[in-house]
């Protein structure tokens, strides 16, 4: 992605920014999220704020929003620049969730160019590692990030799915991860000097930003390759790979997306929870939605609330199996509760809102089989060879 054009100067202060939330009355949107949209709309140079149906409060700015302005605000993109979701076809002879879960590699252990020089996953890397950033390379991260083996379920648009090479029953790897510390480093360098203010050196920020976006995409490929090899399959090219934390220059304006996927003729995987199907959609959002669509179900509970309510309602064992029969690999108990399906909005309502507002058309669902969050000791094959090298 090349970001080099410069928008014109700020709009006159007499022209107020507009706010539109693409959610139906049946959708629950927190008042704090709406308040954050209004706060963003009051920023200098802001033109339009588009809230997606998965809108929810974030740290200083709403998540699930696309915001256009004549001024570039790094904090509206956030710290995980380049975070996105990619979908990779995968061919396996049999897909038994319990057996495959035990074969997932340790995706908390980063790849090292020297120590892991013989790892076949490196074959997906072409050229230099963006920004030379090796920290966390090949790892999934925490929070709502995941790697998931899923099966294509209902196909709503067979012709469109066929163009992507997908059909009912096919297996895919869904990878949701970002720039693993690189984006955080970029944002911190800005906020330490300018706080929540605009970028003082736009070109310098965009150069660093673009590297983080490329790094995130590369990392998703590495994650998919690591899992594919561990499951005895060959890595494939992604049929979907869309970033939802980024800024681009469009129509002479800065278009910031924070938890919103590009929606102008793109294929987007709108991620649900580990216990419900996700939706692959054909996005066709226009300028009213800032050319964006939802990126997921969106939280309806804070992590603290999800932890408190989840512990009162579920056991750890219950959360390791889902209503769709899939298996969850997660060695961190707190994260199991924080990311429980009940902590998120109904994906069906989010997608229905996208359809109602003519922002996207459902193509197919993906049904989870195995969802990896963090490594679980005893649940997967750490490389003995790698352990031996570490001891040496």
Secondary structure, DSSP 8 states (H G I E B T S, - for coil): --------S---TTS--EEEE---TTS---HHHHHHHHHHHTSTTEEEEEEEEEEE--SSS-EEEEEEESS--GGGT-SSTT-EEEEEEE--S---HHHHHTT---TTS---TTTTTT-GGGGG--S--GGG--TTTT---STT-EEEEEEEEEES-HHHHHHTT--TT-EEEEEEE--TTHHHHHHHHHHHHHTTS--SSHHHHHHHHHHHHHHHHHHHHHHHHHHHHHTT-----EEEEEESEEEEEETTEEEEEESEEE-EEEEEEEB--TTS-EEEEEEE--GGGTTEEE-B--BSS-HHHHHHHHHHH--HHHHTB-TTS-EEE-S-HHHHHHT-GGGB--HHHHHHHHHHTTSEEEEEEEEEEEEESS--TTTS---HHHHHHHH-
